[in-house]
Amino acid sequence: MEWLTLSKYSWFDFVFSVVGVCTFLFDWGSDVWVATEFYSRGDFFWFGVLVGWMLLSSIVVQMFSWFWFEYDRDSEGSCADTKNVLFGDHVKISCLLHVLQLGFFCRHISAIWHGFRVWWRKEQGAEYAVYLTHDLSMLRLIETFCESAPQLTLMTYIMLHTNQARTVQCVSVAASTTSIVWMVVDYHRCLRSFLPDKANQGWGSAAVYFLWNLLLIAPRVAAVALFASVLPRAVGAHFLLLWPALALWAWLQRTDFMESAGGEWLYRATVGLIWYFSWFNVSEGRTRGRSLIYHGFMATDGLVLGATWWAYRDPALTRPYDRALAAALPASYLAGLALKALYYYHFHPKLGPRRPPLGLALEVPDSGAVGFRTFAPDQEGVSSPPPPLRNARMYRHAAHFYSAEGGMSEGGGHEACAAVVI
């Protein structure tokens, strides 16, 4: 009986960790540059908005990091080693670093250091390094939609509002776009790592996955920016109307990602923010219906935002590329939906017949479908040991993502139920 422990750590994993921290530093550096530029030019309002958003998004990411540190520190049994994943048993040091907004960065450094020891020095602890990379993938996902997507919207709005694009603004747009791109590729790769046949999943799958996400996120960002360019005060009301409703929808789907009530509500509030920009499936069951509801609602909302911009714009100040941008939004969204359908029809793995309980290993049944296997006693009555270090959060996501309850018919493609899909 062969178990999938996800314990392999290669030079490719190490490169992804290094590029991840470089992307984080590039994004952070561009934020500081933009904020400094606003302040030096006397644009104190935009300076305050940008700094406030940076601080809020950083606090959210640090809270997730701290919750996970507490969960791992208190874990028992086969996961007991997870209490040493980040800062050892130095709880006060960990708390101070998170208060100083350095917890996320320290996780990056820890992942690089342990990855270097495993890959280059051939030391023990591959499971430890893989555990860190999975957590970082989820934190980068949260950071992207808490900071990069809103910042990309803000920079697009400022360029539309001022009818100019300074170098620092172009750099900020490039940094935010790079962050989104990297998140999509990295998170897709993280999900694939839970498959037994992950080596057979080529870059074509990742390319299609990235493209349909980008083609759906870009028109959403542009529609909000166009709306804000004519009604800047109304965009805040628009967000405050949608965000609580989306967070409530997450609650109605009974999410179970975090291990405490407070952490779960933080997760639901974050899901509401993500849904403002992109689809993110968070619960088991049939995904297709929820996805159709979401995309139908967002397409209608985008049309309303675009129509509002058209009605309130000043025709004398409307530039040709403004009209071209507005006209390209529906085409981009439809192309994104088409590529999403292509991904699930052709690239998404064939699903197994059932969803496993938490903490199971993956296997490939004779049919070739992705399945799961319990840690049940063998014929001698001895249970096979579980993986020495399991990332329960990401295992739970993988079990949801590759469950079969929401799949299509066997003759066509399959859609993952309870998928964490952007």
Summary of the structure (lengths in Angstrom):
residues: 422
radius of gyration: 22.1
end to end distance: 34.4
largest distance: 82.7
contacts: 1349
relative contact order: 0.12
helix: 68%
strand: 3%
